[in-house]
Amino acid sequence: MTDTQINYAPEKFQNAEQLWFWFLYSKSVRNDIGLKTNKPTTRRICELVDVETLITKLYLCGKLTDAQLAIMKQFGDRHRAPHQYVWRENHAAAIWNSAMSIIDNAARERGWIE
């Protein structure tokens, strides 16, 4: 049996940050369907479109703000969260933490986070 034939159980996320960074990474490689790797990838509990729908719903119902989405995108592109003890990032860290709290609660309700 090869690695591609093994049925891996889907894995839940540890927190909202891991979910968010997985989502951004998956979006960035979505168009690289022909990319082959020799090692098996981790199956996740949800699909990329599920996370996109969750974020959209949270935004449309007013739970996530434009400022929160901007910070999530800005630091998502940097592949890291803002640091609360860095003077230039402490305000962004507060916004980031509030956004991650909202996403964490919604993702836990759906069973995506342990």
Backbone hydrogen bonds, N-H to C=O, Kabsch-Sander energy under -0.5 kcal/mol:
donor,donor_aa,acceptor,acceptor_aa,energy
5,Q,2,T,-1.2
6,I,2,T,-0.7
6,I,3,D,-0.6
8,Y,6,I,-0.9
11,E,43,R,-3.1
13,F,112,W,-3.0
19,L,15,N,-1.8
20,W,16,A,-2.9
21,F,17,E,-2.7
22,W,18,Q,-2.2
23,F,19,L,-2.3
24,L,20,W,-2.3
25,Y,21,F,-2.4
26,S,22,W,-2.8
27,K,23,F,-2.4
28,S,24,L,-1.9
29,V,25,Y,-1.4
30,R,26,S,-0.6
30,R,27,K,-0.5
32,D,29,V,-1.7
33,I,31,N,-0.7
35,L,32,D,-1.7
45,I,11,E,-1.5
51,V,47,E,-1.5
52,E,48,L,-2.2
53,T,49,V,-2.3
54,L,50,D,-2.2
55,I,51,V,-2.6
56,T,52,E,-2.2
57,K,53,T,-2.7
58,L,54,L,-2.5
59,Y,55,I,-2.0
60,L,56,T,-2.9
61,C,57,K,-2.0
62,G,59,Y,-1.4
63,K,58,L,-1.9
64,L,58,L,-1.8
69,L,65,T,-2.4
70,A,66,D,-2.4
71,I,67,A,-2.2
72,M,68,Q,-2.6
73,K,69,L,-2.3
74,Q,70,A,-2.9
75,F,71,I,-2.6
76,G,72,M,-1.5
77,D,73,K,-2.4
78,R,74,Q,-0.6
79,H,76,G,-1.0
80,R,75,F,-2.1
84,Q,82,P,-0.5
86,V,83,H,-1.2
87,W,85,Y,-0.6
89,E,86,V,-1.9
90,N,86,V,-1.1
90,N,87,W,-0.6
93,A,89,E,-2.5
94,A,90,N,-1.5
95,I,91,H,-1.9
96,W,92,A,-3.0
97,N,93,A,-2.7
98,S,94,A,-1.9
99,A,95,I,-2.2
100,M,96,W,-2.9
101,S,97,N,-2.0
102,I,98,S,-1.7
103,I,99,A,-2.5
104,D,100,M,-2.8
105,N,101,S,-2.2
106,A,102,I,-2.0
107,A,103,I,-2.8
108,R,104,D,-2.4
109,E,105,N,-1.8
110,R,106,A,-1.0
111,G,108,R,-1.1
112,W,107,A,-2.6
113,I,107,A,-0.5
114,E,13,F,-2.4
